[in-house]
Amino acid sequence: MTELAMATESDQPAVTRRGFWRAVRRRPTFWLCSVVIGLLALISLAPGWFAGWFGSGDPADCDLLSSALGPAAGHPFGYDLQGCDIYSGVIYGTRTSVSVGVLTTAACLVVALVLGTVAGYFGGWVDSVLARLTDVFLGFPFLLGAVVVLGSLNDRGPVTVSLVLALFSWPSMARLVRTCVRQVRDAEYVMSARAMGLRNSRILLRYVLPAAMGPVFALSTILVGAVIVAESTLTFLGVGLQSPSISWGLQLASAQAQFDNYPHMLVFPSVFLTVTVLSLIALGDLLRDVLNPRTR
Amino acid sequence: MLRPVLQRVGELLIVFFGVTFLIYAMVFALKGDPIATLAGDRPLPASVVATLRARYHLDDPLWQQYVRYLNGLLHFDLGTDFTGRSVAARMASRWPTTIVLALTAWALEVFFGCALGLIAGLTHGRVPDRLILLGTVLVSSVPIFVVAVTAQLGLGVRLGWFPIAGTREGWPAAFILPAAVIAIFGLAAVSRLMRGSVIDSLESDYVRTLWAKGLSARRVVGVHVLRNAGIPVLTFLAVDLGYLLGGAIVVEGIFNMPGIGGLLFQAIRNHEGPTVVGVSTALILIFLVLSALVDIINSALDPRMRRA
């Protein structure tokens, strides 16, 4: 995830809200991705309603007699090895996978905003310590670190997995926040706020942090997608989520062993995962382009 | 010359202590009472507990235990697995497969990544550029194991173009498909970096001068643009080789290759905790040393990279 962070850093000021809308309004990619992401958000909020569309809405209502059968009436995606409806599994899996992505990103954001702002605004020893700390985390492959930590945990629910993923993803975000904060720290409008005698907290919240919001939002969007992929890969390796959780990663992990005979078990969750991650990454890329005129 | 080297070595040491402490704290210190785990359901006699605690130094302060662990690492002691074999010895015979696989993947990534990036950069904003961007983003949104399983089934089992698993067919036959799967995932970053630096070079003053001088497009792009655009890409690729060494876990596991990644894959699957930790630690340390070496070589080659 290092490259992502580096590519987002720039020395351009943020664009205004109106300029942002003007740049984004005419891009079909923006609307397409937003619609997909909005739909996924709805699915995650109310999976029960979506799952019920074809009649059988309960992913835990399984019948071994229909094990691995292909698409049938009422079961558009077919059944998995345990005879569970794949469609409702994918719908409920959306909630888990998206929550892991969002939760991880939210945890990263909190840590990164606090540490990045303090380091970027006040500098000094806090800054050096943070720089070394991010070096440590960015200095080795994400996957290996996650394997070591997750492998030593026995109980891995969505919250645990999210926290471990966040442990390894916050540094790139913190670095980005720090860079953005440093860019505006000595800007004239910040100096004038300081000259007016405003408190540090008010200067930071009102004047400094808004400048960091654009790039941070772009990176967050990409991060949600990257985390969803990472979760599925870790789950496939056997150190990610465990049943009774239902996630795309778990569905894919159990489906890949039977891919040869029953490809439908792998195809449908893969399509959902890929479309989700693709829209998140594409939207993040687009936002980064728009919010950062230099890379256009 | 000496200063940047020392600085980089200093950074390496900080990261080394940070990473090993992180692993130590996560894996060994927070795991609860190891003796109780060993004993299972029935309580052990107090004398046995005392002997075991003394033998494994469990009553020493945490920092002494960490120092002991570090000392072992520096002597290539990565621990022993459940059957008493040393993890380092089990890794030893598996290096060749992983190195060959990583180098093959790397070669594919360098070639296709640079070619795609160059095409995209030269057709900046037009259809080929858009298509390449779409393709690389699409590829990076599919989990690597899905691609690996699909390639194995489609090109290996159904079409029979490549061996399905194992390394018995030798290089290149048995290595091309797994290497291609690994390379696909690095492709996006390489081609994007190459595209960016080709665009930057094309817009720079010296290229305008070359055009004005009347040089042919082939010479401008082939000699001047490519050479300058290649520098950041090469730096990235060198570090990427380290990632490939570790990133082969999934692919070696799926294609059943007897490499380090395959060992780690099986260890995770069989819940062999000590092997997982030992192998990952070794890979992380190798990665740290490799990336420090790359930086030092870079600063020797290109004076602009030296940080004063």
Contacts between the chains, C-beta under 8 A, distances in Angstrom:
chain1	res1	chain2	res2	distance
A	3	B	189	5.1
A	3	B	193	7.6
A	3	B	236	7.6
A	7	B	192	7.8
A	132	B	14	5.4
A	132	B	18	7.5
A	133	B	18	7.4
A	135	B	11	6.3
A	135	B	14	6.6
A	135	B	15	5.5
A	135	B	18	7.7
A	136	B	14	7.0
A	136	B	15	5.1
A	136	B	18	3.4
A	136	B	19	6.0
A	136	B	22	7.2
A	139	B	15	4.1
A	139	B	18	7.9
A	139	B	19	6.8
A	139	B	287	8.0
A	139	B	288	6.0
A	139	B	291	7.3
A	140	B	15	7.7
A	140	B	19	6.0
A	140	B	284	4.4
A	140	B	287	5.5
A	140	B	288	6.4
A	141	B	242	7.6
A	141	B	243	5.5
A	141	B	246	4.7
A	141	B	247	6.7
A	141	B	283	7.6
A	141	B	284	7.2
A	141	B	287	6.2
A	143	B	246	6.8
A	143	B	247	6.6
A	143	B	249	7.0
A	144	B	246	5.1
A	144	B	280	4.8
A	144	B	283	5.6
A	144	B	284	5.5
A	144	B	287	7.9
A	145	B	22	7.8
A	145	B	280	7.8
A	145	B	284	7.3
A	147	B	249	7.5
A	147	B	264	7.4
A	147	B	268	6.6
A	147	B	276	6.6
A	147	B	280	5.7
A	148	B	23	5.8
A	148	B	26	6.8
A	148	B	27	6.4
A	148	B	276	6.9
A	148	B	277	5.8
A	148	B	280	4.7
A	148	B	281	7.3
A	149	B	26	5.0
A	149	B	27	7.7
A	151	B	268	6.2
A	151	B	273	6.5
A	151	B	276	4.7
A	151	B	277	7.3
A	152	B	26	6.1
A	152	B	27	4.6
A	152	B	30	7.9
A	152	B	31	6.4
A	152	B	273	6.5
A	152	B	277	7.2
A	225	B	141	6.6
A	229	B	140	7.9
A	229	B	141	6.9
A	229	B	142	7.9
A	229	B	143	5.4
A	232	B	143	4.6
A	232	B	145	7.9
A	233	B	143	5.2
A	233	B	144	6.2
A	233	B	145	6.3
A	233	B	250	6.5
A	236	B	143	6.9
A	236	B	145	4.6
A	236	B	250	7.0
A	237	B	249	6.8
A	237	B	250	6.8
A	237	B	253	7.6
A	237	B	265	6.9
A	237	B	268	5.4
A	237	B	269	7.9
A	238	B	268	5.1
A	238	B	269	5.4
A	239	B	268	5.9
A	249	B	143	7.7
A	252	B	143	6.8
A	252	B	145	7.4
A	252	B	146	6.4
A	256	B	145	6.3
A	256	B	146	7.4
A	256	B	149	4.7
A	259	B	149	5.2
A	259	B	150	7.7
A	259	B	153	5.7
A	260	B	153	5.8
A	260	B	157	6.5
A	263	B	153	7.9
A	266	B	146	6.9
A	266	B	149	7.1
A	270	B	142	6.9
A	270	B	143	7.8
A	270	B	146	5.2
A	273	B	141	7.8
A	273	B	142	7.6
A	273	B	143	6.9
A	274	B	138	7.5
A	274	B	141	5.1
A	274	B	142	5.1
A	276	B	141	8.0
A	277	B	141	3.7
A	277	B	142	7.9
A	278	B	137	6.5
A	278	B	138	6.1
A	278	B	141	4.2
A	281	B	137	5.5
A	281	B	140	6.9
A	281	B	141	5.8
A	282	B	137	6.0
A	285	B	137	7.0
A	295	B	196	7.6
